[in-house]
């Protein structure tokens, strides 16, 4: 406890200093790229200082500035802005260096693979963590600065991808080979996740509303949903294969509709079960927290039960309900990966094929878009929740 007070009295920003030290170590000691003669062969790791000394010097200088700023006594706002700029500058530096280095090494030889190694990924993660920690200390009225800096790296990556600057990176070469299949499986992934969330919303809202009014429904529904939530996704897919296959054989019409033991039907059904619990739980919690006096006021105005639900209860509960939808949507994007194992398709195909072929680039081709989807869905749903939350509640939460 005494050491913590001494650090604060001395003006040391401990988190920024830790990020700076870790960034310097990553830039100096971790391999930046791995060069392989072909898609699956082993390769040789190279440090950033070996393949691009100028970029290594810039990166070390950036983390050095952050470390000095963390030690030197200065205004907290100035230090936070400086640390934020450095945390954005470091990923930008390694992204540009990645394009230059991979283009120089791979050249026009399509068989050579230059993959990004631990030094690149460590710098990207440290930059994000440092940005998150430092930007929280910037004054609230300067929120625009946080947003501009926060979106600068994704915008740069998008621009470099579309310009072809990063085409020599191994995962981009894999994408060029698998482009048609990738686009089709991305669409399938979105359809599976979106269908599951839509079904989860419809059933979860119904369960949540009925759970407020009927104790028996609440006990049975949440008992079943809690059990389902504890079952691993692959096991649940397996459990659904046999009953759906039997129904498909018993009723040929179901088979004509595409419902069988494998494929999209069990995937959407299982993913819908996973999506129901957070939506139903948040719906029940939000409706149960509404003061009874508001319901009495609505009844006094002559509202029926349906009018009371539509005009009073749902509008008040909507922010918390959408928070449950947000959780369900992010989970669905990730869980859909496993659906590839039962023939449903999706980006999981690339991940499991890559694992089977020991092809790291194919694994990344499936993994990175899933991460991007989850982040985008979380950001969009988070913005929707803030937009629909009444201003007094937003200010109280802030």
Beta strands, then each sheet from edge to edge (+ up, - down):
strand 1: 31-36
strand 2: 43-47
strand 3: 113-116
sheet 1: 2+ 1- 3+
end
